[in-house]
């Protein structure tokens, strides 16, 4: 099996290089490309030519425009990377009979209510980022290609920046931290996403009827405030020598911390379809976060 991976150096892409390698020949590209192949989602003819040149059995798109606030003022770029490029990949996948695995987001929902979102729930993005990601989903489905769309949320990895690292840094610089306590979701590790992706690819190649849209997030849910408290408590226990200056972590509301892009308050994702279809058990969010913290501390 030949697999074309785009976005190899992102948080999920980096882990995918590991999880996909045992499945077959892996051609992994970042936006700079390699060996005459284009990996830049902004170059629509280039990525189409790359698919035609490589003729993969599986395309995994781990590249995207993810600067949520910046997207509000860079709509055209977000549109090209998140909506138009997936559409091009989907059309090329349909033409060569490849399976396309693509990542989407909880931001396709409006964040209302307090129940986990099912895959068939009505979408209603609040931001340019969410809207362009939803358009990318729609383009893939409309193409008729065999596809797996994995919507996920609150992604982190030991590699690169993440919320936990930011909290640890700020806690060593400030005596008081304020963290949003009315946005709910599940921190989901790039390792978990990559491993589930590999399982889903193998099974869907064997049973094409498993193609479709799925929600993928670690089990349980929390707020950013409770997440921050968990991170600092773990750090104090695991690394007593760490000099945490913060003596107070105070909850605030989303309204107290305005941003250019509106965030959904409810990012809980119902993952029962994924687990039952692929025979998987998703671990509690704390397990992955604790493992990541042990690695970085």
Secondary structure as UniProt FT lines:
FT   STRAND          2..6
FT   TURN            8..9
FT   HELIX           11..21
FT   TURN            22..23
FT   STRAND          25..29
FT   TURN            31..32
FT   TURN            35..36
FT   TURN            41..42
FT   HELIX           44..54
FT   STRAND          58..61
FT   TURN            68..69
FT   HELIX           70..72
FT   HELIX           75..79
FT   HELIX           80..84
FT   HELIX           85..96
FT   STRAND          99..105
FT   HELIX           106..108
FT   TURN            119..120
FT   HELIX           128..143
FT   STRAND          146..152
FT   STRAND          155..156
FT   HELIX           163..171
FT   TURN            172..173
FT   STRAND          176..180
FT   STRAND          184..185
FT   STRAND          188..189
FT   HELIX           190..206
FT   HELIX           208..210
FT   STRAND          212..215
FT   STRAND          222..223
FT   HELIX           224..238
FT   TURN            240..241
FT   STRAND          248..252
FT   HELIX           254..256
FT   HELIX           272..278
FT   HELIX           285..296
//
